[in-house]
Amino acid sequence: MTRSKLTPSHSTATPLARELYEFVRPRREVTKIGFGVIKPAPGGDRQRVQIDRQPAALLVICRGQTAIQELRIYSGDDQATQLALARYIRDRGYELSFRKQKPPGK
């Protein structure tokens, strides 16, 4: 992926978001990755990732011990990207969940 495909809205990333970015960046089907704003979070002992498959991109919510940050991953093959990312997250021992899809029009 070329540098122009990275679109951070600011210059920093949480350690967990940066790790996931580094994993998906070289994948051929990934066309663009956007970092969201870092928000403070109450302390926790586990790092968690939630994946929401949206029409335009995968929304990946990275919750670390003190902060939450969203990644939007744009891909030519969302299913392959989601599967690879989910396997990576599980292999690293992070807690993983998926948002339920809402029926259209609700």
C-alpha positions as CSV (number, residue, x, y, z in Angstrom):
1,M,0.0,0.0,0.0
2,T,1.4,3.4,-0.9
3,R,1.7,6.1,1.7
4,S,-1.1,8.2,0.1
5,K,-3.6,5.5,1.1
6,L,-3.0,6.1,4.8
7,T,-5.3,8.9,5.9
8,P,-4.8,9.7,9.6
9,S,-6.9,12.5,10.9
10,H,-4.0,13.3,13.2
11,S,-0.4,12.1,13.7
12,T,-0.8,9.6,16.5
13,A,-2.2,6.2,17.0
14,T,-2.8,4.0,20.0
15,P,-0.4,1.0,20.3
16,L,-3.3,-1.5,19.5
17,A,-4.5,0.5,16.5
18,R,-1.0,0.9,15.2
19,E,-0.4,-2.9,15.5
20,L,-3.6,-3.7,13.5
21,Y,-2.7,-1.1,10.9
22,E,0.8,-2.7,10.5
23,F,-0.9,-6.0,10.0
24,V,-3.5,-5.0,7.3
25,R,-1.4,-2.4,5.5
26,P,0.5,-4.9,3.2
27,R,-2.6,-6.8,2.2
28,R,-3.3,-6.4,-1.5
29,E,-7.0,-6.0,-1.2
30,V,-6.7,-3.1,1.3
31,T,-7.0,0.2,-0.5
32,K,-7.1,2.8,2.3
33,I,-6.9,3.0,6.1
34,G,-8.2,5.9,8.1
35,F,-7.5,6.5,11.8
36,G,-10.2,8.0,14.0
37,V,-9.7,10.3,17.0
38,I,-8.3,8.9,20.2
39,K,-10.8,9.0,23.0
40,P,-10.0,8.3,26.7
41,A,-11.5,5.1,28.2
42,P,-11.8,4.0,31.8
43,G,-9.0,1.6,32.7
44,G,-9.3,-2.0,31.9
45,D,-7.2,-5.1,32.1
46,R,-7.9,-6.5,28.6
47,Q,-7.4,-5.1,25.1
48,R,-10.5,-5.6,23.0
49,V,-11.3,-5.2,19.3
50,Q,-14.8,-4.9,17.8
51,I,-15.3,-5.3,14.0
52,D,-18.3,-3.8,12.3
53,R,-18.8,-4.6,8.6
54,Q,-20.3,-1.4,7.1
55,P,-21.2,-0.8,3.5
56,A,-18.1,1.2,2.6
57,A,-15.5,-0.1,5.0
58,L,-14.7,-2.3,8.0
59,L,-15.0,-0.2,11.2
60,V,-12.5,-1.6,13.7
61,I,-12.8,-0.3,17.2
62,C,-9.6,-0.7,19.2
63,R,-10.0,-0.5,23.0
64,G,-6.7,-0.5,24.9
65,Q,-6.2,-0.1,28.6
66,T,-6.7,3.7,28.6
67,A,-7.9,4.7,25.1
68,I,-10.3,3.9,22.3
69,Q,-9.5,4.5,18.6
70,E,-11.4,3.6,15.5
71,L,-9.8,2.4,12.2
72,R,-11.7,2.4,9.0
73,I,-10.3,-0.2,6.6
74,Y,-11.4,0.1,3.0
75,S,-10.9,-3.1,1.0
76,G,-11.7,-4.6,-2.3
77,D,-12.6,-7.8,-0.5
78,D,-14.1,-7.0,2.9
79,Q,-14.7,-10.7,3.8
80,A,-11.0,-11.7,3.2
81,T,-9.8,-8.7,5.2
82,Q,-12.2,-9.3,8.0
83,L,-11.2,-13.0,8.3
84,A,-7.5,-12.3,8.2
85,L,-7.9,-9.6,10.8
86,A,-10.0,-11.7,13.1
87,R,-7.5,-14.5,13.0
88,Y,-4.7,-12.2,13.8
89,I,-6.6,-10.6,16.7
90,R,-7.4,-14.1,18.1
91,D,-3.9,-15.4,17.6
92,R,-2.5,-12.4,19.6
93,G,-4.9,-13.1,22.5
94,Y,-7.0,-10.0,22.2
95,E,-10.7,-10.1,23.0
96,L,-12.7,-10.0,19.7
97,S,-16.4,-9.3,19.0
98,F,-18.5,-8.4,16.0
99,R,-21.4,-6.0,15.8
100,K,-24.6,-7.5,14.7
101,Q,-25.8,-6.4,11.3
102,K,-29.0,-4.4,11.4
103,P,-31.6,-5.2,8.8
104,P,-31.9,-2.6,6.0
105,G,-34.3,0.2,6.8
106,K,-34.0,0.0,10.6
